[in-house]
Amino acid sequence: MSRMIQTKYGYETREQAAADARLEKWLANKKRINQRKRRSDNERRILFEKNK
């Protein structure tokens, strides 16, 4: 039987806690990448005017 540990999501096995940690790191990285890709309003306006 696996031991349960207390996490911010409640009691989980160590494997579940590790999986949650990997998922949270992946989501944070994805959010950081998307913020870098996001264009400012001024850049959108310039592109819109250029393509018009």
C-alpha positions as CSV (number, residue, x, y, z in Angstrom):
1,M,0.0,0.0,0.0
2,S,1.3,3.4,-1.0
3,R,1.6,6.0,1.7
4,M,-0.5,9.1,1.4
5,I,1.0,12.5,1.8
6,Q,-0.7,15.9,2.4
7,T,-0.6,18.2,-0.6
8,K,-2.5,21.3,-1.5
9,Y,-5.1,19.1,-3.2
10,G,-5.6,16.9,-0.2
11,Y,-4.1,13.5,0.5
12,E,-2.5,11.8,-2.5
13,T,0.1,9.1,-3.2
14,R,3.6,10.3,-4.0
15,E,3.1,9.3,-7.6
16,Q,0.0,11.5,-7.9
17,A,1.7,14.4,-6.2
18,A,4.7,14.1,-8.6
19,A,2.3,14.1,-11.6
20,D,0.5,17.2,-10.3
21,A,3.9,19.0,-9.9
22,R,4.9,18.1,-13.5
23,L,1.6,19.3,-14.8
24,E,1.8,22.6,-12.9
25,K,5.3,23.2,-14.2
26,W,4.1,22.4,-17.8
27,L,1.1,24.8,-17.4
28,A,3.3,27.6,-16.0
29,N,5.8,27.2,-18.9
30,K,3.0,27.2,-21.5
31,K,1.5,30.4,-20.0
32,R,4.9,32.0,-20.0
33,I,5.5,31.1,-23.7
34,N,2.0,32.4,-24.7
35,Q,2.7,35.7,-22.9
36,R,5.8,36.2,-25.0
37,K,3.9,35.4,-28.2
38,R,1.1,37.8,-27.4
39,R,1.3,41.0,-29.4
40,S,0.6,44.4,-27.9
41,D,-2.3,46.5,-29.1
42,N,0.0,48.8,-30.9
43,E,1.6,45.9,-32.8
44,R,-1.8,44.7,-33.9
45,R,-2.8,48.1,-35.1
46,I,0.4,48.4,-37.2
47,L,-0.1,45.0,-38.7
48,F,-3.7,45.7,-39.5
49,E,-2.9,48.9,-41.2
50,K,-0.1,47.3,-43.2
51,N,-2.3,44.4,-44.4
52,K,-5.2,46.7,-45.3
